[in-house]
Amino acid sequence: MQIQDVSALSSAILTEVERAVVGKRDSLRLVLAGVLAGGHVLMEDFPGLGKTLTARSFAQTLGLEFRRAQFTPDLLPGDLTGSFVFDQRTREFEFRAGPLFTGLLLADEINRTPPKTQAALLEAMQEHQVTVEGRTFPLPRPFHVLATANPVEYEGTYPLPEAQLDRFLMRVSFGYPSLDEEWQILAARLARRQEDQTLRQVVTGEQLLEMQAAVEATDVEESVGRYCVALAAATRTHGDVLMGASPRGALGLLLCSRAFAVIGGRDYVTPEDVKAVAPAVLAHRITVKPELWMSNVSAGAVVSSILHTVPAPSAREQHVTTSRVGDAAQPGAGRDAR
């Protein structure tokens, strides 16, 4: 699949999803970039801002099987992965798959379940497989997790450990709509005369895999890649940070900025693409020093700070890097012409 085709399909997907999630194109573009990059997305925001609706809408437009797991304090790992059940007719144990065996899983209110159940997602998210009683079962492809979390209500919740937060490629917020956008939501509800809204399927699961393959075939210049590394490294030396982003954060910047560029119809990545995805990719990988928790310092503020302090590669640097790569590919490159 060509880059232009991926961009056109991405635009159609976003337009269709925006019929349900009004006025949040920028946030939806980030979620789609995370999916095209092959990752999982954590949607963290106040209740009622369209997080669950976003997951359901993407499942419909992407043509993926959709399952929802409501995370509660009594949810067990087997409720997600599935378990072996004794069949009295055959007198054998058979495996009954859980909700993880789907194309798109909505992990609703993921921070309301204990760490033991949260950990059941780790293998699935990283290895695309689950292990039950010593047997390993591969998950279908594509497989993506869109999880939701409430950032303000902490009673009865279990904060996600850093290891699991790091498995999420991006963390996206939506924010409140404007007054006009909120009226559009109400007007659309009045017009359709029912609560449920069905969206048009834009692509199939196989086409989504082709779109992801096209993103994987997109190269990134060395200067832009080094910029991703510099941003991730800057989070580790920032004065307000207890723990910064790991190399997985730099890789996440590279993958998401590449998908973001392809959605925009370009087969090359610019520093602006990196800056556009940096808050969603890096903020949840940063731990602010405890003594600053009561101040205005946040992980988002740290990312904003390093974006202003870490120099981005100039157009000249990108051109030189490209020229060097091109020269190296030519026979006799680097020798004087005779």
N, C-alpha and C positions, 0 to 999 in steps of 0.2 A: 504494500500500500504506500502511495506517495504522500509526501508531507502535505501537499495541498488537499488531498483527500481527507487526511486526518484532521486538518484544520477545519475543513468544511463540516465534517461530521461532528467535531467538537462544538462548533458554533450552533449546529442544529440541536445537539444535546442540551447545551446551556439554555437556549431559547425555550425548549420544551419544558425543562425543569423550572425555569423562571415563571412559567404559567402558574405553578403552585407556590413557589417560594419567591415572592415578589420583591424586586428591588435589591437583591443581594448577589448581583452578577459577579462582583469581585471575589466574594467568599466562595461562591459556587465554582468559579474558575480555579481557585486553589484546591478545592476538594477534587475536581476532575483531574487536575495536574497530579495530585497524589495517587489517584487511581491509575492514570496512564503511566506513571512511574513505577507501578507495580506494588505500591505500598498500602498502608492502612492509615486512616485519618481519625483523630480524636476531635470531636466537636464539643467544645466547652463554652457554655453560655447560660444565661438565665432561662428559666422555664418559659415555654410558650413562644420561643423565637424561631421555630421551624427546624430544629435539629432532626427530630424523628421524621418529619415530612420530607426533609432533604434526602435522607437515606432511602425512604420508600420511593421517592421520585426518581432518584438515580437508578434504582433497581428496575423500575419500569422502563425507563428510556434506554438503559444498557442491555435490556433483554436478559437479565440475570435472575436466577431463582432467589427469592428473598425470604429470609427468616428473621424473626425478632426474638431475642432472648432478654426478658426483663430481669435484670440483676437485683436480687434481694438478699438479705442476710442469711437466709436458709438455703440458698442455691448451692448445690453440690457440684463438684467437677464432672461427675457422671451425667448430670443434667445437660451439660454442654457437649461432651465428647460422645455420649452414648455408653451403653454397657451391654454385657452379655446376659441374656435371659434364657432360662431353661425352657425348652419346647417339649412339652409332655408327649406330643405325638411322635416326634423323632427321638425323644429321650437324649437330646443333645443340646448344648448351649449354642445359641446363635447371637450374633452381634446385631444390635438395633442402634442405628446411627442417631446421633443427637443433632441439634440445630447447627453445629459447626459444619456439617456436610451440606453446604449450599454455595451459591455464587457470591451473594452479598449478605453478610450477617450484621444486623443492627444489635450492638451490645448496649442496650438502653440502661442509663444510669449505672455505668460500670463501676463507679466508686461506692456503690451500696452493697457490694458483696465482699466477703472476707478474702484475704490474700491467697488462700489455698485455691479458691475458685478462680480468682484472677489469674493465677499461675497456669491454670488449665489452658488459657489462651496463648501462652508464650510459645509453646511448640508449634501450635497451629499457625500463628502469625509469622514465625520465622522460618519454619521448616515445611510449611504446608502439609502437615501430617499430624496425626494424633496417635498416641500409644495408650492402649487399654489392656491391662493385665498382661503386659509383655508382648502384645501383638501390635504392630504398626499398620495404620490404615491411611493411605494417601487421600488428601482432600481434592475435590474437583478443581479444575482450572477453567476460568479465572476464579480466584478466591480473594475476597477483600472484606475487611472489618471496618465498619463505620461505627464508632463508639460515641456515646454522649455522656456528659458529666455536668453536674451543677456546681459552679465555683463558689457559691455563697452559703449553701446549707451544709454544715459539717456534722450535725448531730446524726448519729447512726450511720456514718460513712467511713470508708476505709481508703485513705489516700493511696493512689497508685504508687508502687515502688519505682525508683528511678530506672531499674532494669526494664520494667514493662513500659514506662513512658518512652524510653528510648526505642522501643519496637514500633511506636507510631511514627510514621514518616513525617506527619504534620499535625499540628494542633490549630484548629480554625475556630474563630468566633464570628458571630453574625451581627450582633448589635441590634438596637431597636430600629424599626423602620421610621422614615419620615412621616409626617401627617398625611401627605398625598399618597404615599405607598400604603399606609395603613388603611386609608379609605379604599384603595384599589383592592385590598384583601377582602374588605367587607362587601364591596360591590360585586366581586367575582363570586363570593358565596351566595349572594342574593340571586345572581344571574343563573347559576347552575341548579339552584333549588334542592340541593342535597349536600350532605356533609362530605362524602367521599369524592375524590377527584381522580379520574383515570387519565394518565398521560400516554402519548403515542410512543411506541417502541421505535427508537431511531436506529439502533444497531443490534446485532446478535452477540452472543458470547464469543463466537469465533471471530467476528469482526473486531471486537474489543481486543482480542489477543493479537490480531494483525496491527491494530493501532499501537499497541504497546511495543510490538516488534519494530515498527517504524520509528518510534521514539528511541529505542535501543540502538538503532542504526545511525543516530544523529551524533556527530562528533562535537567535541568541545575543545576550543583552543587552550593551549597550555596556560596562557596568561589568565584566562577566566577560571580555569581549574585551580591555579595557585591563589587566586582571589578568594575562592571558596575555602581553601585551606587557611588563609590568613584570617578570615572572619571567624572560623571555628577556633583557631588558636588564640585569637584576641579575647574570646570569652573566658579562657583559662587564666589569663593574666590580669583581667579587670579587677580593680580594687574592691568592688562591691560583691564579687562572686566567690562563693565557697567552693563550688564545683562547676566547671564549664563543660562545653560540649565535647564529646569524644570524637574520634575520627569518623564514627558513623554519622555525626552531625555534618561534617564536611562532605561526606558522600551523599547525604540527603540533600544538601544544597545543590550539588552537581546534578543529581537525578531530577529533582523537582524543577530546577531552572531550565533544564533541557525539555521537560514536558511542557512547561509554561511557554517556552519559545515556540514549540511545535503547535500548540493551541493557537498561538498568534500568527501561524503561517510561515514561520522562519525555520530554516534548517541550520541555523547557527545561534549560539547563546551569547547574549550581551551582559555586561555588568548590571544593567537595569533589570534583567530577568532575575539575576541572583538577589538583588535588593528587594524585588517584589515578593519573593518567597521566603526570604531570610527570617522575618518575624515568626512565621508559621512553622518553620523548620527548626529554629534554634531556641526559641523562648522556653519551650517545655523541657529542654535539655540543660537548663541553667538553674542552679540552686543559689539563691541570694544568701548572704551571711545572716545568721539568725538575729544578730543585734540590729539589723536594718529592716526587719519585718514590719515594725510599727511605723516606719517612715514611708515616703513616697517611692522608694526604690523598688523596682520590680524587674523581673526577667525581661519583659518587653522594653523597659527603659534602658536596660543594659544593651540589648540588641540595637536599639535606636542610636545609642551612643557610639557603638563600634562601627555602625554604618557611616557615621559622620567622621570618624577618626581614621579608619583603615582606608588607605588610598586605593581607589579602583583603577584597573588598567586603562590606559588611554587608548584611543583609536590607533595611534602610532605603534604602541606596544603590541596590540592585537595584530596589526599588519605585519610587523616584524616577525612575530611568532609564526604566522601563517606562511610567510616567505621562507622561513627556515625549514618548516615542515615540507614545503613544496620543493625547496632546493635539495633537501636530503633524499627526496624520492627520485631525483634526476641522476642518471649515470654521470659520474665524474663531477658531481656537485662539490663545490668548495675548491676546485682546482682552477687555475688560471686558464682561460681559453687560449689556445695556441693557433 
